[in-house]
Amino acid sequence: MQDIRELDGRGIPGGYVASEVFQTAARTQGDAVGFHPDALFVAHPIQDRTDDEMRALAEAAFGQVLGLITRPA
């Protein structure tokens, strides 16, 4: 989150992708550092997915990921 904050402060848009079970942790960390970057939460779990399942997940999220990095900072 600190890296995203640094980039955002320089006018470089960013965000992060995490699985949905980390939403509460992300909010907690954001509260602690006083910064809530844009985020995309995807279905959990990740580690048990096949390559084809990961490709499908990435393809489904691609447009949203582009939105994270092309929006004004």
N, C-alpha and C positions, 0 to 999 in steps of 0.2 A: 504494500500500500504506500509505503514511503517513496518508492521509485515512481509510482504513478503520480503521486502528489508533486514530486519534483518536476516531472515532465509537464504536468498540467500547469504548473507555475511558469513554465517557459513557453506556454502557448501551444504545446504539443499534446493533442488529445490522446487519451488512452483509457484503459479499463482492464478488467480481468475476467477470466472464465474459470468457474469452479463448479463442482457438482452441488446439487441442491441441498445436500445435508450440511453444507458450510455456510448457509445464509445467516444463521444466528451468530456464528463466530465472526463473520464478516461485519455484521452490524456492531458487534461488541468491539472489535478492533477499530472500526471507523469512529465509534464514540470515543475510544481511548485516545486516538490521535487527532480527533477533530476534523476528519476528512472522510467523505463518503464518495469514493470514485464510482463511475459507472461500472456495472457488473452484469454479467450474463451467467445465469445458473442453469446447468444442464442436468439431465437425468442421472441419477446415481444407481448403481455403482459404475465405476469406470474400469477398474482393474480386471474385471472378469469378462470384458467384452472382446469379441473377436475383431480382427482387423476390419472385416466388412461392416460390423456394427459400429466401430469407431469412425469409419468413413461416412456412414450414413448420419451419425450424430454430428460430425463436423460439417457435412453438407447442409444439414438442416439448420445449423447455427451460423453458417457463413455470412449471411446477410446481416445478422445482428452484430457479428464481430466487426464487419466493415463499418457498421454504424458507430461502434465504439471508437474507432480510430479515424473516422472522417468527419465527425461532428466538430463544431468550434470548441476550443478548450475554454 
